[in-house]
Amino acid sequence: MATPDATPPVERDGVTKLSADDVKRIIADVRNTQLVANDPVSVAMQVFSGLGDNATVSGADLRAALSTSGVPLAGPLATVADAVQCVTKVGGLVTLTNSQEVQVEINGTKVRLKKEVSFEVAQGEEPALSNINGVAVHKFLWIDIHSVQLNEDKGKKTVVVATSAGTKEFAVG
């Protein structure tokens, strides 16, 4: 008996349609590697790399893969994940299509994700999200987020966030 092909199907436009099992396998591969870092940003970057250069996954399949892989979705993250209809990755560009605009509160700050959110992922020594569209925070008025950069200096990690109102640096951990 032939073994089933584990390769995800490729659509006519060259986009690989990932199933929940495909995403679960990517998460398991990241967990099994010796290079897994302790911080969630580095782990997320490794999962991102495992998706391939031209892939899409439905929100339902993404949630199923995260759930069966034991990745906790609670609080604001669960609200955001529940709204995701589709995630598409083309090269370093990621687009989230949500069922509706989503607003959550994180550490006392309101965060809004529009129906379509996109950003470019830069992978290197210091991971970054740039050209962010569709994400804003509320501080007296809505402020658009443009980029997020993780930095490390002498063992201290910071996140630098560039917004329409300026740049702010936050200590991590």
N, C-alpha and C positions, 0 to 999 in steps of 0.2 A: 504494500500500500504506500502510495506517495505521501510525503509530508506536505502539509499545506504551506503555501508561500507566505512568509512573514513580511514580505515587502508590501507597504501600503500602495493602494491603487493610485495611478497618476492620471489626472483628468486631461482632457484634450488640450487645455491651455498650459499644460506643463506643471500644474499645481498638484502636489501630493496631498490627498485627502487623508488625514490621520484619524484613526478610530480611537476609542477609549483605551483599547489594548495597546495600540501603538504608543500613546502618551504614557501609559502605565509602564511600558517597557523602557522608555527613555528615562523616566524617573528612577526605575530600578537600576538601570545602567549607571546613572550618576551616583546613586547610593553605594553601588558596588565598587566604584573606582577608588583608588588610593589617593586621588587628588581632591577629594571632597573637602571643602573648606568649612569652617564652623559658622561663618556668617551667612544669613539667608540671601544676601545679594549675590555672593559668589556661587551659591548653589543654584539660584535662579539663572545666572548667566550660563552655567553648565547645562541646565535643562534647555535653555534657549538655543545653545549650540547644537544640541541633539535633535532639534526639530528639522534641521535641513535648511536649504536656502529658499525653497519655494513651497510652502506648506500651509494648510488650513485645517482647523479643527472646530467642530461645533461647540457651543457653550455646554450643551448637555454631555458630550463626550469628554470635554475637559473636566467638568465637575465630577463625572463618574470616575475618571482616572485619578483625580486628586483624592477622592473619597476612598477608593479601594487601595490606594497607595498609603493611606494613613496620613495624608497631608491635611492638617486641621484647617477648616474654613469656619471661622467664628466672627462675630461682631461685624465691623465694617467690611472686612474682607469677604465675608459670606454674602453680604448685601450686594457688593460689587460683582462677585462671581455669579450670583443668581441672575443678574441682568445681562450677562454676556451671552450673545447669540452666536457669535463667530469670532475666531481669532485667526488672522492671516499674517503670515511672515513671508516677505519677499526680500531676500538679502538681509540687510539690517533693519528694514522698515517693518514695523509691526502695526497692524490696524485691528482695533477691537470694535466690533459692532454690537451695541447694546440694544436691548428691547425698548429702552426709554432712557432719558436723562436720569442719572443717579446722584443723590446727595447723601453723604455719610459724614459722621463726625469722628475725627481722629485726634486724640489728646486735646479736646476742646476746640479744635479748628474744623469748620465746615469745609468739606471737599466736594467739588462737583465734577462729574464726568459726563460729558455730552453723549449724545446717541452714537457718535463716531469719535473715537479717540485714536490718535496715531502718534508714533514716536520712532526715532532711529536709535538703535542700540549700538554703542561703540564698545567693542571688547578689546581690552588691553590690560595693562597693569592696573589701571584705575577705571573700572566700569563706569559708563555714563549713559544717560538717556538724553537725547538732544532733539531739537525740532519737535517738541511736544505740542500737540494740538488737541484741544478738547478737555483740558484739565485746568481747574482753577481752585483757589482757596479763598475763603471769605475772612477778611480782616477789615471791618468797616465797609468794604466794598469788595466785589469779586476781582481777584488778581490772577491773571493767567500765569501758569507755570510754563517756562520755556525749556529748561534743562535741569537735570539732576546728575551730580557727579559724586562718586564715592572716592575719598582721598584717605591715604594712610601716611602718617609721618611719625617716625620713631615709636611705632606700635599704637599710636592713637589714631582712631578712625573718625572722620568727619564726613558729613554730606553737605555739599554746596548746592543750593537751589537758586537758579536764576529765574526771576519773575518779571512781569511787566512793571513792578514797583521797585526793582533792584535785586540785589543778591544777598542771601543770608546763609550763614554756615552754622551747622548743628553738630554737636558731639554725638557719636554713636557708641552705645554700650557703656 
